[in-house]
Amino acid sequence: MAKGFIKGVKSELKKVVWPTKEQLFKNTAMVVLLVVVFSVIILGFDMILEFADTNIWNFIQTKIG
């Protein structure tokens, strides 16, 4: 049973079309760029929400006491 599985894996790996170095570099650069962009966007939202949270609690504390 295991030999048949291994043969199947080998035959499927022969069908794989591997990317060229240029494609691999472009795809890797795109992934890194998107990670950085989305990290900056999330950081911005985090800073806005933190600022709003601090101001809301300060406002509540000044009204209560």
mmCIF file as Biopython writes it, N, C-alpha, C and O atoms, coordinates in Angstrom:
data_model
#
loop_
_atom_site.group_PDB
_atom_site.id
_atom_site.type_symbol
_atom_site.label_atom_id
_atom_site.label_alt_id
_atom_site.label_comp_id
_atom_site.label_asym_id
_atom_site.label_entity_id
_atom_site.label_seq_id
_atom_site.pdbx_PDB_ins_code
_atom_site.Cartn_x
_atom_site.Cartn_y
_atom_site.Cartn_z
_atom_site.occupancy
_atom_site.B_iso_or_equiv
_atom_site.auth_seq_id
_atom_site.auth_asym_id
_atom_site.pdbx_PDB_model_num
ATOM 1   N N  . MET A ? 1  ? 0.828   -1.195 0.000   1.0 0.0 1  A 1 
ATOM 2   C CA . MET A ? 1  ? 0.000   0.000  0.000   1.0 0.0 1  A 1 
ATOM 3   C C  . MET A ? 1  ? 0.872   1.258  0.000   1.0 0.0 1  A 1 
ATOM 4   O O  . MET A ? 1  ? 0.590   2.204  -0.736  1.0 0.0 1  A 1 
ATOM 5   N N  . ALA A ? 2  ? 1.929   1.278  0.819   1.0 0.0 2  A 1 
ATOM 6   C CA . ALA A ? 2  ? 2.792   2.452  0.898   1.0 0.0 2  A 1 
ATOM 7   C C  . ALA A ? 2  ? 3.563   2.658  -0.401  1.0 0.0 2  A 1 
ATOM 8   O O  . ALA A ? 2  ? 3.817   3.797  -0.792  1.0 0.0 2  A 1 
ATOM 9   N N  . LYS A ? 3  ? 3.941   1.567  -1.078  1.0 0.0 3  A 1 
ATOM 10  C CA . LYS A ? 3  ? 4.691   1.695  -2.332  1.0 0.0 3  A 1 
ATOM 11  C C  . LYS A ? 3  ? 3.836   2.362  -3.406  1.0 0.0 3  A 1 
ATOM 12  O O  . LYS A ? 3  ? 4.325   3.178  -4.187  1.0 0.0 3  A 1 
ATOM 13  N N  . GLY A ? 4  ? 2.573   2.010  -3.433  1.0 0.0 4  A 1 
ATOM 14  C CA . GLY A ? 4  ? 1.670   2.639  -4.404  1.0 0.0 4  A 1 
ATOM 15  C C  . GLY A ? 4  ? 1.495   4.124  -4.131  1.0 0.0 4  A 1 
ATOM 16  O O  . GLY A ? 4  ? 1.390   4.935  -5.051  1.0 0.0 4  A 1 
ATOM 17  N N  . PHE A ? 5  ? 1.466   4.458  -2.863  1.0 0.0 5  A 1 
ATOM 18  C CA . PHE A ? 5  ? 1.326   5.869  -2.485  1.0 0.0 5  A 1 
ATOM 19  C C  . PHE A ? 5  ? 2.567   6.650  -2.914  1.0 0.0 5  A 1 
ATOM 20  O O  . PHE A ? 5  ? 2.458   7.738  -3.480  1.0 0.0 5  A 1 
ATOM 21  N N  . ILE A ? 6  ? 3.732   6.095  -2.644  1.0 0.0 6  A 1 
ATOM 22  C CA . ILE A ? 6  ? 4.989   6.756  -3.001  1.0 0.0 6  A 1 
ATOM 23  C C  . ILE A ? 6  ? 5.085   6.937  -4.513  1.0 0.0 6  A 1 
ATOM 24  O O  . ILE A ? 6  ? 5.499   7.995  -4.986  1.0 0.0 6  A 1 
ATOM 25  N N  . LYS A ? 7  ? 4.707   5.915  -5.269  1.0 0.0 7  A 1 
ATOM 26  C CA . LYS A ? 7  ? 4.720   6.027  -6.735  1.0 0.0 7  A 1 
ATOM 27  C C  . LYS A ? 7  ? 3.773   7.125  -7.198  1.0 0.0 7  A 1 
ATOM 28  O O  . LYS A ? 7  ? 4.091   7.881  -8.116  1.0 0.0 7  A 1 
ATOM 29  N N  . GLY A ? 8  ? 2.617   7.209  -6.564  1.0 0.0 8  A 1 
ATOM 30  C CA . GLY A ? 8  ? 1.653   8.252  -6.922  1.0 0.0 8  A 1 
ATOM 31  C C  . GLY A ? 8  ? 2.199   9.644  -6.631  1.0 0.0 8  A 1 
ATOM 32  O O  . GLY A ? 8  ? 2.022   10.569 -7.424  1.0 0.0 8  A 1 
ATOM 33  N N  . VAL A ? 9  ? 2.863   9.784  -5.492  1.0 0.0 9  A 1 
ATOM 34  C CA . VAL A ? 9  ? 3.451   11.079 -5.133  1.0 0.0 9  A 1 
ATOM 35  C C  . VAL A ? 9  ? 4.529   11.456 -6.145  1.0 0.0 9  A 1 
ATOM 36  O O  . VAL A ? 9  ? 4.581   12.600 -6.598  1.0 0.0 9  A 1 
ATOM 37  N N  . LYS A ? 10 ? 5.391   10.503 -6.504  1.0 0.0 10 A 1 
ATOM 38  C CA . LYS A ? 10 ? 6.454   10.778 -7.467  1.0 0.0 10 A 1 
ATOM 39  C C  . LYS A ? 10 ? 5.876   11.183 -8.818  1.0 0.0 10 A 1 
ATOM 40  O O  . LYS A ? 10 ? 6.368   12.118 -9.450  1.0 0.0 10 A 1 
ATOM 41  N N  . SER A ? 11 ? 4.837   10.486 -9.261  1.0 0.0 11 A 1 
ATOM 42  C CA . SER A ? 11 ? 4.264   10.824 -10.566 1.0 0.0 11 A 1 
ATOM 43  C C  . SER A ? 11 ? 3.590   12.202 -10.532 1.0 0.0 11 A 1 
ATOM 44  O O  . SER A ? 11 ? 3.628   12.931 -11.524 1.0 0.0 11 A 1 
ATOM 45  N N  . GLU A ? 12 ? 2.990   12.555 -9.426  1.0 0.0 12 A 1 
ATOM 46  C CA . GLU A ? 12 ? 2.365   13.876 -9.318  1.0 0.0 12 A 1 
ATOM 47  C C  . GLU A ? 12 ? 3.413   14.986 -9.258  1.0 0.0 12 A 1 
ATOM 48  O O  . GLU A ? 12 ? 3.212   16.062 -9.820  1.0 0.0 12 A 1 
ATOM 49  N N  . LEU A ? 13 ? 4.531   14.725 -8.575  1.0 0.0 13 A 1 
ATOM 50  C CA . LEU A ? 13 ? 5.592   15.731 -8.495  1.0 0.0 13 A 1 
ATOM 51  C C  . LEU A ? 13 ? 6.239   15.987 -9.849  1.0 0.0 13 A 1 
ATOM 52  O O  . LEU A ? 13 ? 6.758   17.078 -10.087 1.0 0.0 13 A 1 
ATOM 53  N N  . LYS A ? 14 ? 6.216   15.003 -10.738 1.0 0.0 14 A 1 
ATOM 54  C CA . LYS A ? 14 ? 6.744   15.205 -12.085 1.0 0.0 14 A 1 
ATOM 55  C C  . LYS A ? 14 ? 5.863   16.164 -12.883 1.0 0.0 14 A 1 
ATOM 56  O O  . LYS A ? 14 ? 6.337   16.786 -13.834 1.0 0.0 14 A 1 
ATOM 57  N N  . LYS A ? 15 ? 4.597   16.292 -12.513 1.0 0.0 15 A 1 
ATOM 58  C CA . LYS A ? 15 ? 3.668   17.166 -13.226 1.0 0.0 15 A 1 
ATOM 59  C C  . LYS A ? 15 ? 3.729   18.615 -12.734 1.0 0.0 15 A 1 
ATOM 60  O O  . LYS A ? 15 ? 3.164   19.509 -13.363 1.0 0.0 15 A 1 
ATOM 61  N N  . VAL A ? 16 ? 4.409   18.844 -11.618 1.0 0.0 16 A 1 
ATOM 62  C CA . VAL A ? 16 ? 4.459   20.183 -11.030 1.0 0.0 16 A 1 
ATOM 63  C C  . VAL A ? 16 ? 5.282   21.105 -11.923 1.0 0.0 16 A 1 
ATOM 64  O O  . VAL A ? 16 ? 6.362   20.742 -12.389 1.0 0.0 16 A 1 
ATOM 65  N N  . VAL A ? 17 ? 4.749   22.305 -12.152 1.0 0.0 17 A 1 
ATOM 66  C CA . VAL A ? 17 ? 5.481   23.319 -12.897 1.0 0.0 17 A 1 
ATOM 67  C C  . VAL A ? 17 ? 6.045   24.292 -11.874 1.0 0.0 17 A 1 
ATOM 68  O O  . VAL A ? 17 ? 5.300   25.054 -11.258 1.0 0.0 17 A 1 
ATOM 69  N N  . TRP A ? 18 ? 7.368   24.265 -11.693 1.0 0.0 18 A 1 
ATOM 70  C CA . TRP A ? 18 ? 8.010   25.096 -10.694 1.0 0.0 18 A 1 
ATOM 71  C C  . TRP A ? 18 ? 8.228   26.491 -11.259 1.0 0.0 18 A 1 
ATOM 72  O O  . TRP A ? 18 ? 8.504   26.633 -12.451 1.0 0.0 18 A 1 
ATOM 73  N N  . PRO A ? 19 ? 8.110   27.529 -10.423 1.0 0.0 19 A 1 
ATOM 74  C CA . PRO A ? 19 ? 8.306   28.896 -10.918 1.0 0.0 19 A 1 
ATOM 75  C C  . PRO A ? 19 ? 9.786   29.164 -11.232 1.0 0.0 19 A 1 
ATOM 76  O O  . PRO A ? 19 ? 10.692  28.542 -10.677 1.0 0.0 19 A 1 
ATOM 77  N N  . THR A ? 20 ? 9.981   30.108 -12.138 1.0 0.0 20 A 1 
ATOM 78  C CA . THR A ? 20 ? 11.355  30.524 -12.427 1.0 0.0 20 A 1 
ATOM 79  C C  . THR A ? 20 ? 11.857  31.389 -11.280 1.0 0.0 20 A 1 
ATOM 80  O O  . THR A ? 20 ? 11.082  31.784 -10.408 1.0 0.0 20 A 1 
ATOM 81  N N  . LYS A ? 21 ? 13.152  31.684 -11.281 1.0 0.0 21 A 1 
ATOM 82  C CA . LYS A ? 21 ? 13.715  32.530 -10.225 1.0 0.0 21 A 1 
ATOM 83  C C  . LYS A ? 21 ? 13.085  33.910 -10.255 1.0 0.0 21 A 1 
ATOM 84  O O  . LYS A ? 21 ? 12.829  34.505 -9.208  1.0 0.0 21 A 1 
ATOM 85  N N  . GLU A ? 22 ? 12.833  34.423 -11.464 1.0 0.0 22 A 1 
ATOM 86  C CA . GLU A ? 22 ? 12.222  35.749 -11.598 1.0 0.0 22 A 1 
ATOM 87  C C  . GLU A ? 22 ? 10.802  35.757 -11.032 1.0 0.0 22 A 1 
ATOM 88  O O  . GLU A ? 22 ? 10.434  36.683 -10.309 1.0 0.0 22 A 1 
ATOM 89  N N  . GLN A ? 23 ? 10.006  34.747 -11.349 1.0 0.0 23 A 1 
ATOM 90  C CA . GLN A ? 23 ? 8.645   34.649 -10.820 1.0 0.0 23 A 1 
ATOM 91  C C  . GLN A ? 23 ? 8.675   34.509 -9.298  1.0 0.0 23 A 1 
ATOM 92  O O  . GLN A ? 23 ? 7.879   35.129 -8.593  1.0 0.0 23 A 1 
ATOM 93  N N  . LEU A ? 24 ? 9.584   33.703 -8.810  1.0 0.0 24 A 1 
ATOM 94  C CA . LEU A ? 24 ? 9.703   33.493 -7.371  1.0 0.0 24 A 1 
ATOM 95  C C  . LEU A ? 24 ? 10.062  34.791 -6.659  1.0 0.0 24 A 1 
ATOM 96  O O  . LEU A ? 24 ? 9.501   35.099 -5.607  1.0 0.0 24 A 1 
ATOM 97  N N  . PHE A ? 25 ? 11.003  35.560 -7.230  1.0 0.0 25 A 1 
ATOM 98  C CA . PHE A ? 25 ? 11.397  36.835 -6.647  1.0 0.0 25 A 1 
ATOM 99  C C  . PHE A ? 25 ? 10.234  37.823 -6.652  1.0 0.0 25 A 1 
ATOM 100 O O  . PHE A ? 25 ? 9.979   38.490 -5.649  1.0 0.0 25 A 1 
ATOM 101 N N  . LYS A ? 26 ? 9.527   37.919 -7.784  1.0 0.0 26 A 1 
ATOM 102 C CA . LYS A ? 26 ? 8.398   38.858 -7.882  1.0 0.0 26 A 1 
ATOM 103 C C  . LYS A ? 26 ? 7.288   38.489 -6.891  1.0 0.0 26 A 1 
ATOM 104 O O  . LYS A ? 26 ? 6.731   39.362 -6.226  1.0 0.0 26 A 1 
ATOM 105 N N  . ASN A ? 27 ? 6.975   37.215 -6.797  1.0 0.0 27 A 1 
ATOM 106 C CA . ASN A ? 27 ? 5.916   36.778 -5.881  1.0 0.0 27 A 1 
ATOM 107 C C  . ASN A ? 27 ? 6.318   37.014 -4.427  1.0 0.0 27 A 1 
ATOM 108 O O  . ASN A ? 27 ? 5.494   37.436 -3.615  1.0 0.0 27 A 1 
ATOM 109 N N  . THR A ? 28 ? 7.582   36.744 -4.097  1.0 0.0 28 A 1 
ATOM 110 C CA . THR A ? 28 ? 8.056   36.973 -2.734  1.0 0.0 28 A 1 
ATOM 111 C C  . THR A ? 28 ? 8.024   38.456 -2.394  1.0 0.0 28 A 1 
ATOM 112 O O  . THR A ? 28 ? 7.610   38.836 -1.299  1.0 0.0 28 A 1 
ATOM 113 N N  . ALA A ? 29 ? 8.462   39.295 -3.332  1.0 0.0 29 A 1 
ATOM 114 C CA . ALA A ? 29 ? 8.445   40.747 -3.114  1.0 0.0 29 A 1 
ATOM 115 C C  . ALA A ? 29 ? 7.015   41.239 -2.914  1.0 0.0 29 A 1 
ATOM 116 O O  . ALA A ? 29 ? 6.775   42.099 -2.066  1.0 0.0 29 A 1 
ATOM 117 N N  . MET A ? 30 ? 6.068   40.712 -3.677  1.0 0.0 30 A 1 
ATOM 118 C CA . MET A ? 30 ? 4.675   41.115 -3.546  1.0 0.0 30 A 1 
ATOM 119 C C  . MET A ? 30 ? 4.120   40.729 -2.181  1.0 0.0 30 A 1 
ATOM 120 O O  . MET A ? 30 ? 3.404   41.511 -1.556  1.0 0.0 30 A 1 
ATOM 121 N N  . VAL A ? 31 ? 4.443   39.543 -1.724  1.0 0.0 31 A 1 
ATOM 122 C CA . VAL A ? 31 ? 3.969   39.100 -0.413  1.0 0.0 31 A 1 
ATOM 123 C C  . VAL A ? 31 ? 4.542   39.980 0.693   1.0 0.0 31 A 1 
ATOM 124 O O  . VAL A ? 31 ? 3.817   40.398 1.595   1.0 0.0 31 A 1 
ATOM 125 N N  . VAL A ? 32 ? 5.837   40.260 0.624   1.0 0.0 32 A 1 
ATOM 126 C CA . VAL A ? 32 ? 6.467   41.102 1.647   1.0 0.0 32 A 1 
ATOM 127 C C  . VAL A ? 32 ? 5.855   42.502 1.622   1.0 0.0 32 A 1 
ATOM 128 O O  . VAL A ? 32 ? 5.567   43.071 2.675   1.0 0.0 32 A 1 
ATOM 129 N N  . LEU A ? 33 ? 5.657   43.059 0.423   1.0 0.0 33 A 1 
ATOM 130 C CA . LEU A ? 33 ? 5.055   44.385 0.296   1.0 0.0 33 A 1 
ATOM 131 C C  . LEU A ? 33 ? 3.645   44.416 0.886   1.0 0.0 33 A 1 
ATOM 132 O O  . LEU A ? 33 ? 3.302   45.345 1.617   1.0 0.0 33 A 1 
ATOM 133 N N  . LEU A ? 34 ? 2.837   43.423 0.579   1.0 0.0 34 A 1 
ATOM 134 C CA . LEU A ? 34 ? 1.470   43.382 1.108   1.0 0.0 34 A 1 
ATOM 135 C C  . LEU A ? 34 ? 1.463   43.220 2.627   1.0 0.0 34 A 1 
ATOM 136 O O  . LEU A ? 34 ? 0.621   43.811 3.304   1.0 0.0 34 A 1 
ATOM 137 N N  . VAL A ? 35 ? 2.375   42.440 3.163   1.0 0.0 35 A 1 
ATOM 138 C CA . VAL A ? 35 ? 2.462   42.287 4.619   1.0 0.0 35 A 1 
ATOM 139 C C  . VAL A ? 35 ? 2.786   43.632 5.261   1.0 0.0 35 A 1 
ATOM 140 O O  . VAL A ? 35 ? 2.189   43.999 6.273   1.0 0.0 35 A 1 
ATOM 141 N N  . VAL A ? 36 ? 3.728   44.363 4.676   1.0 0.0 36 A 1 
ATOM 142 C CA . VAL A ? 36 ? 4.097   45.672 5.221   1.0 0.0 36 A 1 
ATOM 143 C C  . VAL A ? 36 ? 2.925   46.646 5.122   1.0 0.0 36 A 1 
ATOM 144 O O  . VAL A ? 36 ? 2.633   47.358 6.083   1.0 0.0 36 A 1 
ATOM 145 N N  . VAL A ? 37 ? 2.256   46.684 3.980   1.0 0.0 37 A 1 
ATOM 146 C CA . VAL A ? 37 ? 1.126   47.609 3.784   1.0 0.0 37 A 1 
ATOM 147 C C  . VAL A ? 37 ? 0.008   47.311 4.779   1.0 0.0 37 A 1 
ATOM 148 O O  . VAL A ? 37 ? -0.499  48.219 5.437   1.0 0.0 37 A 1 
ATOM 149 N N  . PHE A ? 38 ? -0.373  46.053 4.887   1.0 0.0 38 A 1 
ATOM 150 C CA . PHE A ? 38 ? -1.457  45.713 5.804   1.0 0.0 38 A 1 
ATOM 151 C C  . PHE A ? 38 ? -1.046  45.928 7.259   1.0 0.0 38 A 1 
ATOM 152 O O  . PHE A ? 38 ? -1.889  46.263 8.091   1.0 0.0 38 A 1 
ATOM 153 N N  . SER A ? 39 ? 0.226   45.743 7.574   1.0 0.0 39 A 1 
ATOM 154 C CA . SER A ? 39 ? 0.700   46.012 8.938   1.0 0.0 39 A 1 
ATOM 155 C C  . SER A ? 39 ? 0.572   47.491 9.270   1.0 0.0 39 A 1 
ATOM 156 O O  . SER A ? 39 ? 0.172   47.852 10.376  1.0 0.0 39 A 1 
ATOM 157 N N  . VAL A ? 40 ? 0.912   48.348 8.310   1.0 0.0 40 A 1 
ATOM 158 C CA . VAL A ? 40 ? 0.787   49.790 8.530   1.0 0.0 40 A 1 
ATOM 159 C C  . VAL A ? 40 ? -0.673  50.184 8.686   1.0 0.0 40 A 1 
ATOM 160 O O  . VAL A ? 40 ? -1.000  51.017 9.531   1.0 0.0 40 A 1 
ATOM 161 N N  . ILE A ? 41 ? -1.558  49.596 7.882   1.0 0.0 41 A 1 
ATOM 162 C CA . ILE A ? 41 ? -2.987  49.889 7.992   1.0 0.0 41 A 1 
ATOM 163 C C  . ILE A ? 41 ? -3.514  49.469 9.361   1.0 0.0 41 A 1 
ATOM 164 O O  . ILE A ? 41 ? -4.232  50.233 10.007  1.0 0.0 41 A 1 
ATOM 165 N N  . ILE A ? 42 ? -3.170  48.278 9.804   1.0 0.0 42 A 1 
ATOM 166 C CA . ILE A ? 42 ? -3.625  47.799 11.113  1.0 0.0 42 A 1 
ATOM 167 C C  . ILE A ? 42 ? -3.036  48.651 12.228  1.0 0.0 42 A 1 
ATOM 168 O O  . ILE A ? 42 ? -3.723  48.943 13.207  1.0 0.0 42 A 1 
ATOM 169 N N  . LEU A ? 43 ? -1.770  49.057 12.096  1.0 0.0 43 A 1 
ATOM 170 C CA . LEU A ? 43 ? -1.157  49.939 13.081  1.0 0.0 43 A 1 
ATOM 171 C C  . LEU A ? 43 ? -1.920  51.259 13.158  1.0 0.0 43 A 1 
ATOM 172 O O  . LEU A ? 43 ? -2.152  51.778 14.250  1.0 0.0 43 A 1 
ATOM 173 N N  . GLY A ? 44 ? -2.309  51.801 12.012  1.0 0.0 44 A 1 
ATOM 174 C CA . GLY A ? 44 ? -3.079  53.046 11.993  1.0 0.0 44 A 1 
ATOM 175 C C  . GLY A ? 44 ? -4.411  52.905 12.711  1.0 0.0 44 A 1 
ATOM 176 O O  . GLY A ? 44 ? -4.772  53.753 13.528  1.0 0.0 44 A 1 
ATOM 177 N N  . PHE A ? 45 ? -5.140  51.842 12.411  1.0 0.0 45 A 1 
ATOM 178 C CA . PHE A ? 45 ? -6.409  51.613 13.103  1.0 0.0 45 A 1 
ATOM 179 C C  . PHE A ? 45 ? -6.194  51.441 14.601  1.0 0.0 45 A 1 
ATOM 180 O O  . PHE A ? 45 ? -6.975  51.950 15.405  1.0 0.0 45 A 1 
ATOM 181 N N  . ASP A ? 46 ? -5.151  50.735 14.972  1.0 0.0 46 A 1 
ATOM 182 C CA . ASP A ? 46 ? -4.851  50.517 16.387  1.0 0.0 46 A 1 
ATOM 183 C C  . ASP A ? 46 ? -4.571  51.837 17.090  1.0 0.0 46 A 1 
ATOM 184 O O  . ASP A ? 46 ? -5.056  52.068 18.198  1.0 0.0 46 A 1 
ATOM 185 N N  . MET A ? 47 ? -3.798  52.696 16.455  1.0 0.0 47 A 1 
ATOM 186 C CA . MET A ? 47 ? -3.477  53.985 17.067  1.0 0.0 47 A 1 
ATOM 187 C C  . MET A ? 47 ? -4.720  54.870 17.196  1.0 0.0 47 A 1 
ATOM 188 O O  . MET A ? 47 ? -4.897  55.553 18.205  1.0 0.0 47 A 1 
ATOM 189 N N  . ILE A ? 48 ? -5.571  54.856 16.179  1.0 0.0 48 A 1 
ATOM 190 C CA . ILE A ? 48 ? -6.810  55.646 16.227  1.0 0.0 48 A 1 
ATOM 191 C C  . ILE A ? 48 ? -7.713  55.151 17.349  1.0 0.0 48 A 1 
ATOM 192 O O  . ILE A ? 48 ? -8.250  55.948 18.117  1.0 0.0 48 A 1 
ATOM 193 N N  . LEU A ? 49 ? -7.878  53.833 17.442  1.0 0.0 49 A 1 
ATOM 194 C CA . LEU A ? 49 ? -8.744  53.279 18.482  1.0 0.0 49 A 1 
ATOM 195 C C  . LEU A ? 49 ? -8.172  53.501 19.874  1.0 0.0 49 A 1 
ATOM 196 O O  . LEU A ? 49 ? -8.919  53.760 20.817  1.0 0.0 49 A 1 
ATOM 197 N N  . GLU A ? 50 ? -6.861  53.402 20.011  1.0 0.0 50 A 1 
ATOM 198 C CA . GLU A ? 50 ? -6.232  53.655 21.309  1.0 0.0 50 A 1 
ATOM 199 C C  . GLU A ? 50 ? -6.429  55.120 21.721  1.0 0.0 50 A 1 
ATOM 200 O O  . GLU A ? 50 ? -6.719  55.408 22.882  1.0 0.0 50 A 1 
ATOM 201 N N  . PHE A ? 51 ? -6.270  56.028 20.779  1.0 0.0 51 A 1 
ATOM 202 C CA . PHE A ? 51 ? -6.473  57.452 21.045  1.0 0.0 51 A 1 
ATOM 203 C C  . PHE A ? 51 ? -7.923  57.715 21.471  1.0 0.0 51 A 1 
ATOM 204 O O  . PHE A ? 51 ? -8.172  58.441 22.433  1.0 0.0 51 A 1 
ATOM 205 N N  . ALA A ? 52 ? -8.875  57.115 20.743  1.0 0.0 52 A 1 
ATOM 206 C CA . ALA A ? 52 ? -10.292 57.302 21.075  1.0 0.0 52 A 1 
ATOM 207 C C  . ALA A ? 52 ? -10.602 56.711 22.444  1.0 0.0 52 A 1 
ATOM 208 O O  . ALA A ? 52 ? -11.319 57.324 23.235  1.0 0.0 52 A 1 
ATOM 209 N N  . ASP A ? 53 ? -10.072 55.536 22.730  1.0 0.0 53 A 1 
ATOM 210 C CA . ASP A ? 53 ? -10.319 54.881 24.013  1.0 0.0 53 A 1 
ATOM 211 C C  . ASP A ? 53 ? -9.799  55.736 25.168  1.0 0.0 53 A 1 
ATOM 212 O O  . ASP A ? 53 ? -10.497 55.924 26.165  1.0 0.0 53 A 1 
ATOM 213 N N  . THR A ? 54 ? -8.592  56.249 25.038  1.0 0.0 54 A 1 
ATOM 214 C CA . THR A ? 54 ? -8.001  57.089 26.085  1.0 0.0 54 A 1 
ATOM 215 C C  . THR A ? 54 ? -8.837  58.344 26.307  1.0 0.0 54 A 1 
ATOM 216 O O  . THR A ? 54 ? -9.106  58.723 27.446  1.0 0.0 54 A 1 
ATOM 217 N N  . ASN A ? 55 ? -9.239  58.977 25.233  1.0 0.0 55 A 1 
ATOM 218 C CA . ASN A ? 55 ? -10.017 60.205 25.365  1.0 0.0 55 A 1 
ATOM 219 C C  . ASN A ? 55 ? -11.405 59.958 25.943  1.0 0.0 55 A 1 
ATOM 220 O O  . ASN A ? 55 ? -11.908 60.774 26.715  1.0 0.0 55 A 1 
ATOM 221 N N  . ILE A ? 56 ? -12.020 58.855 25.583  1.0 0.0 56 A 1 
ATOM 222 C CA . ILE A ? 56 ? -13.341 58.540 26.131  1.0 0.0 56 A 1 
ATOM 223 C C  . ILE A ? 56 ? -13.241 58.307 27.635  1.0 0.0 56 A 1 
ATOM 224 O O  . ILE A ? 56 ? -14.063 58.815 28.397  1.0 0.0 56 A 1 
ATOM 225 N N  . TRP A ? 57 ? -12.223 57.529 28.075  1.0 0.0 57 A 1 
ATOM 226 C CA . TRP A ? 57 ? -12.075 57.267 29.505  1.0 0.0 57 A 1 
ATOM 227 C C  . TRP A ? 57 ? -11.720 58.539 30.266  1.0 0.0 57 A 1 
ATOM 228 O O  . TRP A ? 57 ? -12.200 58.732 31.383  1.0 0.0 57 A 1 
ATOM 229 N N  . ASN A ? 58 ? -10.895 59.411 29.695  1.0 0.0 58 A 1 
ATOM 230 C CA . ASN A ? 58 ? -10.577 60.679 30.338  1.0 0.0 58 A 1 
ATOM 231 C C  . ASN A ? 58 ? -11.828 61.554 30.458  1.0 0.0 58 A 1 
ATOM 232 O O  . ASN A ? 58 ? -12.026 62.215 31.477  1.0 0.0 58 A 1 
ATOM 233 N N  . PHE A ? 59 ? -12.653 61.559 29.441  1.0 0.0 59 A 1 
ATOM 234 C CA . PHE A ? 59 ? -13.891 62.328 29.455  1.0 0.0 59 A 1 
ATOM 235 C C  . PHE A ? 59 ? -14.826 61.812 30.538  1.0 0.0 59 A 1 
ATOM 236 O O  . PHE A ? 59 ? -15.424 62.594 31.277  1.0 0.0 59 A 1 
ATOM 237 N N  . ILE A ? 60 ? -14.950 60.487 30.627  1.0 0.0 60 A 1 
ATOM 238 C CA . ILE A ? 60 ? -15.825 59.884 31.642  1.0 0.0 60 A 1 
ATOM 239 C C  . ILE A ? 60 ? -15.307 60.194 33.045  1.0 0.0 60 A 1 
ATOM 240 O O  . ILE A ? 60 ? -16.098 60.504 33.936  1.0 0.0 60 A 1 
ATOM 241 N N  . GLN A ? 61 ? -14.009 60.117 33.250  1.0 0.0 61 A 1 
ATOM 242 C CA . GLN A ? 61 ? -13.447 60.390 34.580  1.0 0.0 61 A 1 
ATOM 243 C C  . GLN A ? 61 ? -13.654 61.850 34.975  1.0 0.0 61 A 1 
ATOM 244 O O  . GLN A ? 61 ? -13.912 62.130 36.145  1.0 0.0 61 A 1 
ATOM 245 N N  . THR A ? 62 ? -13.551 62.774 34.044  1.0 0.0 62 A 1 
ATOM 246 C CA . THR A ? 62 ? -13.758 64.190 34.399  1.0 0.0 62 A 1 
ATOM 247 C C  . THR A ? 62 ? -15.216 64.460 34.719  1.0 0.0 62 A 1 
ATOM 248 O O  . THR A ? 62 ? -15.502 65.327 35.545  1.0 0.0 62 A 1 
ATOM 249 N N  . LYS A ? 63 ? -16.150 63.751 34.095  1.0 0.0 63 A 1 
ATOM 250 C CA . LYS A ? 63 ? -17.579 63.968 34.363  1.0 0.0 63 A 1 
ATOM 251 C C  . LYS A ? 63 ? -18.006 63.325 35.673  1.0 0.0 63 A 1 
ATOM 252 O O  . LYS A ? 63 ? -18.858 63.863 36.380  1.0 0.0 63 A 1 
ATOM 253 N N  . ILE A ? 64 ? -17.417 62.169 36.004  1.0 0.0 64 A 1 
ATOM 254 C CA . ILE A ? 64 ? -17.810 61.458 37.213  1.0 0.0 64 A 1 
ATOM 255 C C  . ILE A ? 64 ? -17.125 62.045 38.444  1.0 0.0 64 A 1 
ATOM 256 O O  . ILE A ? 64 ? -17.730 62.202 39.505  1.0 0.0 64 A 1 
ATOM 257 N N  . GLY A ? 65 ? -15.884 62.351 38.274  1.0 0.0 65 A 1 
ATOM 258 C CA . GLY A ? 65 ? -15.369 62.840 39.466  1.0 0.0 65 A 1 
ATOM 259 C C  . GLY A ? 65 ? -14.000 63.155 39.736  1.0 0.0 65 A 1 
ATOM 260 O O  . GLY A ? 65 ? -13.672 63.584 40.842  1.0 0.0 65 A 1 
#
